[in-house]
Structures are given as structure tokens and as C-alpha cells.
Amino acid sequence: MTIETTKRRIQADRAAFMGYEVRCPFDGTTVGPRFVTREHLDVPPNPPYAATVRCPKDKELFEVVFRV
């Protein structure tokens, strides 16, 4: 995996994401549910297991994978 690929997928606690405590891996802007462009519902245990997010500042797309 390249550095760019690893930045496009980060892991985070779901509660932290809901509380806007997760930071964009590109510029550090805090993001949360308001910036979700797509939820990934197809993998257990507690859907959604991940969300595609667009950073409001730099407009980069990345995936937040929720930790179990």
C-alpha cells in the first residue's frame, strides 16, 4: 500500500466520529456524521461499519472504518 492509499482509509471509534473528534488525515480538520457521503452497510457486526467522508476544508474523500 502506498502512503496515499493508507491515508484514504483510517480507523476510528464510532463514538468519537459521532462526536466530531476524528481528524481528516490530510489536513487535520475535525469531521463527523454531517460530512458523510456514503455509509457502508454490508459488513457486520454493527452496520454501518464504515463511512466515506468528504473533508469540508480540503474536499478530500477518505473512508473511516469503525473499530469494533
N, C-alpha and C positions, 0 to 999 in steps of 0.2 A: 504494500500500500504506500502511496505517496503521501507527503505531508498534506497536500490539498485534499486528498481523499479522507484522511483521518480528521481533518478539520470539518468536513462536511457531515460527520456523524459523531455526536457527543453523547455521553451518558449523563443522566441527571435523575435526581429523586423527583418523583411526581409531585409531592407536596411543595418542594422548592420551586418547581416550574409553575404551579398554580399560584404561588406567592410572588412571582416575578423576581426570583432570586437567581435564575440561570442566566449566564452571560454568553453573548454571541462570541464564538471562537475567533472571529475576525477582528472585531473592534472593541469588545468588552461591554457593549450596550446590554442592559438587562432586558430579558424577554419573558413572555408568559403566554397564556392561552389566547390573548387578544391578537397575537401575531401568527397564529396557526393558519396555514393554507390547506393542510390536509392531515387527517387523522388516519393512522394505520390500525385497522380493527381486526385484522385477520390472524393475529398470533396471540395465543393465551400467555399468561394466565389472566390478566385483568385488562381487557381492552379499554381504551386504546393503549397499545404497548409502546407506540411511538407517534411523533407528530413532526410534520415538515413545517418549518418556521421561516418566515422572512423577517430579517432584521429591519427595524424601522429606520435605522440611521444609514447603513451602507447598502441596504436592499439585497444582501447576500442570502441565499437559501441554504439551510442546513437541516439535518434531522436530529431530533432529540429523542434518544432511546431511553425509556423509563426503566430504572432499576427495579428489580423485584424485591 
